[in-house]
């Protein structure tokens, strides 16, 4: 096991710096100091970040790092660190790596034994959660659902029996369809949409998934919070075999019962199938 030291060494550092998601006053003094002191800042969109730099008189050199050039630019960033440069990574707004590129870069920097320092700061999902009125812990952050309907339904099916509060990012163009899909798969639950957090026209919409038709046209950035499963859960003292048999007795087919147990226990369906099949063969 590799021991991770919690103090920084003299190696160059990759800083992950959150930036405001609306109100520019949400940036921290430390974030400003880091952005001014590093050798170069890599931004998701240099045009967007240039406004921030101008407002706070940040003169540091800037380059782009986004979904479309991530593979190509990652080596450039690593070479900067190898040459002794300290660099910062920022997204358009909020916390880097949350539904934004950077995960593979952090992995590579760790492999090369560079320092990786994440600054606390602005993000959308936590403010949306704590003002939603829905249970704040535990929660599961799922990011953006898939664009394709079949895959989106499969993703929702996987979390159907999660007791944790569910958090999604969603686009304004799809949110109504997504709330409808959530209702069709999860049943009726409480939800909250937090729109344009920290901006002057911030808005919070609360309701039930069944009210998806009442959603008006929305603009801006959205966070969708959905109540977790509150129905009866299986007795955790029952074995996997006993759980599958329970649902079969309730009238489900064997494959449907296995799927439901998989969803409720988060155990892969193929493992449940193998264990169930092995047990039945032993019984015979």
KAKAZI-V294965 format. One record per pair of residues at least 12 apart in sequence whose C-alpha atoms are under 8 Angstrom apart, sorted by the first residue. I is the first residue (numbers start at 0). GAP is how many residues later the second one is. D is the distance in Angstrom with one decimal. If there is no record, write none. Layout:
i=<I:I>
gap=<GAP:GAP>
d=<D:D>
//
This chain:
i=<7:8:10:10:10:10:11:11:11:11:11:11:11:12:12:12:12:12:12:12:12:13:13:13:13:13:13:13:13:13:13:14:14:14:14:14:14:14:14:14:15:15:15:15:15:15:15:15:15:16:16:16:16:16:16:16:16:16:16:17:17:17:17:17:17:17:17:17:17:17:17:18:18:18:18:18:18:18:18:18:19:19:19:19:20:20:20:20:20:20:20:20:21:21:21:21:21:22:22:23:25:25:26:26:27:30:31:31:33:34:34:34:35:35:35:36:37:37:37:37:37:38:38:38:38:38:39:39:39:39:39:39:39:39:40:40:40:40:40:40:40:40:41:41:41:41:41:41:41:41:42:42:42:42:42:42:42:42:42:43:43:43:43:43:43:44:44:44:44:44:45:45:45:47:48:64:65:65:66:66:69:69:73:77:77:77:80:92:93:93:93:93:94:94:94:97:98:98:123:123:124:124:126:127:127:127:127:127:127:128:128:131:131:131:131:131:131:133:133:133:133:133:133:133:134:134:135:136:136:137:137:138:138:138:138:139:139:139:139:140:140:140:141:141:141:141:142:142:142:142:143:143:143:144:144:144:152:152:155:155:155:156:156:156:157:158:159:159:159:159:159:160:160:160:160:161:161:161:161:162:162:162:163:163:163:164:164:164:164:165:165:165:165:166:166:166:166:167:167:167:168:168:168:169:169:169:169:170:170:171:171:171:171:171:171:175:175:175:176:178:178:179:179:179:179:181:182:182:186:186:187:187:187:188:188:188:188:188:188:189:189:189:189:189:189:190:190:190:190:190:190:190:190:191:191:191:191:191:191:191:192:192:192:192:192:192:193:193:193:194:194:194:194:194:195:195:195:196:232:233:239:239:239:239:240:240:240:242:243:243:243:244:257:257>
gap=<107:106:73:102:103:104:69:70:72:73:74:102:103:68:72:73:74:101:102:103:104:67:72:73:74:75:95:100:101:102:103:19:71:72:73:74:101:102:103:104:72:73:74:79:80:100:101:102:103:14:71:72:73:78:79:101:102:103:104:13:72:73:75:76:77:78:101:102:103:104:105:12:71:72:73:74:75:76:102:103:73:74:102:103:72:73:101:102:103:176:177:178:71:174:175:176:177:175:176:28:95:96:94:95:93:88:24:26:54:23:25:53:22:23:24:23:22:47:48:49:50:21:22:46:47:48:20:21:22:23:45:46:47:48:19:20:21:22:46:47:48:49:20:21:22:23:45:46:47:48:19:20:21:22:23:46:47:48:49:20:21:22:46:47:48:19:20:21:46:47:16:17:18:44:43:36:34:35:33:34:31:32:31:27:30:31:33:30:27:28:29:30:26:27:28:45:44:45:73:99:42:98:70:65:66:69:95:96:97:38:96:59:60:61:62:74:93:31:56:57:58:91:92:93:30:92:29:27:28:26:27:25:26:27:28:24:25:26:27:25:26:27:24:25:26:27:24:25:26:27:24:25:26:23:24:25:28:32:26:29:30:28:29:106:105:104:25:26:69:103:104:67:68:102:103:66:67:101:102:65:66:67:63:64:65:60:61:62:63:59:60:61:62:56:57:58:59:55:56:57:53:54:55:51:52:53:54:50:51:45:46:47:48:49:50:36:37:39:35:30:33:29:30:32:33:27:26:27:22:23:20:21:22:19:20:21:37:38:39:16:17:18:19:36:37:15:16:17:18:33:34:35:36:12:13:14:15:32:33:34:12:13:29:30:31:32:28:29:30:24:25:26:27:28:24:25:26:24:31:30:21:32:35:36:34:35:38:18:13:14:17:12:14:15>
d=<6.5:7.2:7.5:7.7:5.6:6.4:5.7:7.7:5.5:6.0:5.2:5.8:6.2:7.2:7.7:5.0:6.5:5.9:4.5:5.7:7.1:7.7:6.2:5.2:5.7:7.3:7.5:7.3:6.1:4.9:6.3:7.9:7.8:6.2:4.5:6.2:6.0:4.9:5.9:7.4:5.9:5.1:6.4:7.9:6.2:7.6:6.2:4.6:6.2:6.2:6.6:6.1:5.4:6.9:6.8:6.4:5.5:7.7:7.9:7.4:6.3:7.4:7.1:5.0:4.4:6.2:6.7:7.0:5.5:5.8:7.4:7.9:6.9:7.3:7.6:5.2:5.0:6.8:7.3:6.2:5.6:5.7:5.6:7.8:4.8:5.2:6.6:6.8:7.2:7.1:6.9:8.0:7.9:7.2:6.7:5.2:4.8:5.6:5.7:7.8:7.7:6.5:7.0:7.0:7.0:7.1:7.8:8.0:7.6:7.1:7.0:6.8:5.6:6.8:5.8:7.6:7.3:7.6:5.2:5.4:6.6:6.8:7.1:5.9:5.5:5.8:6.0:5.0:5.7:7.5:7.8:7.1:5.1:6.6:6.9:6.3:4.8:6.4:5.7:4.7:5.9:7.4:5.7:4.8:5.3:5.7:7.4:6.2:4.9:6.4:7.0:6.2:5.0:5.5:7.5:6.0:5.0:5.7:7.1:5.7:5.1:4.8:6.6:4.8:5.6:6.2:7.5:7.3:7.3:6.0:7.0:6.7:6.0:6.4:6.5:7.9:7.8:6.1:7.6:5.9:7.1:7.9:6.0:8.0:7.7:6.9:7.5:7.8:7.6:5.1:4.4:6.8:7.1:6.4:5.4:7.8:6.1:7.5:6.7:7.0:7.2:6.4:7.7:7.8:5.6:7.6:6.5:8.0:7.5:7.7:6.6:8.0:5.7:7.9:7.8:7.7:7.1:7.4:7.6:7.7:8.0:7.7:7.6:6.3:6.5:7.4:7.0:7.0:7.1:5.2:6.5:4.7:4.4:5.9:7.3:6.1:6.1:5.1:6.1:6.2:4.7:6.3:7.2:6.0:5.4:7.7:7.2:4.9:5.0:7.9:5.9:5.0:5.8:7.4:7.8:7.5:7.1:7.4:6.8:6.9:7.7:6.5:7.7:7.6:5.7:6.8:7.2:5.6:6.9:6.9:7.9:7.6:5.3:6.1:5.1:6.0:5.6:7.9:6.8:4.5:4.4:6.3:7.6:4.9:7.1:7.1:6.0:5.0:4.4:5.8:5.1:6.4:6.1:7.2:5.8:4.7:6.4:6.0:5.1:6.5:6.2:4.9:6.1:7.8:5.8:6.4:6.9:7.0:6.6:7.7:5.7:5.9:6.7:7.2:7.0:6.1:7.4:6.4:8.0:6.0:5.8:6.8:7.3:5.7:8.0:7.0:5.2:6.0:7.6:7.9:6.3:5.3:5.7:5.4:5.6:7.8:7.0:5.9:8.0:7.5:5.8:4.5:6.4:6.1:5.4:5.9:5.6:5.7:6.4:7.2:5.5:4.4:6.2:6.9:5.6:4.4:6.6:5.9:5.1:6.6:5.0:6.5:6.5:5.7:4.6:6.3:5.7:5.2:6.6:7.8:6.6:5.7:4.6:6.6:5.8:5.3:6.6:7.9:7.5:7.9:7.6:7.0:7.9:7.6:7.6:5.7:7.7:6.7:5.4:5.8:6.4:7.7:6.6:6.9>
//
